[in-house]
Amino acid sequence: MFIWSSYSGGDNYTFTRIRKTDKASITISGGRNMLVSGQILLRHRDNDFVINNVEFEGLDSFIKPEFHFASTIEFNDGMPYPDILSNKKSVKVKKNYTQIIRIILFIEKNAVTGKKPFIIK
């Protein structure tokens, strides 16, 4: 299983593959009363797999997380392109496909300033 991250504006598709420079961690910067986001990408070259849930660990109560699986749509060229974000809580992923998970954090206006490391499982 390959797991890596991308900033929110990264061009990622179901055929995107991990590169040597990709990392499994991400820095998401933001301020109070703001939405910030990033992307987590998962891919397995040998097996289909299921993502049953995404959990956030270590966030303080002033940061409200959510996640969405990226769906795809095919045009006349037959290639899958990113489409709407799904509200599903689980998704089945075919082998050799990359599943994009959009991570969105709302930082409330009462949030304490500083770095907030957290884990996504």
Disulfide bonds with the S-S distance in Angstrom:
none
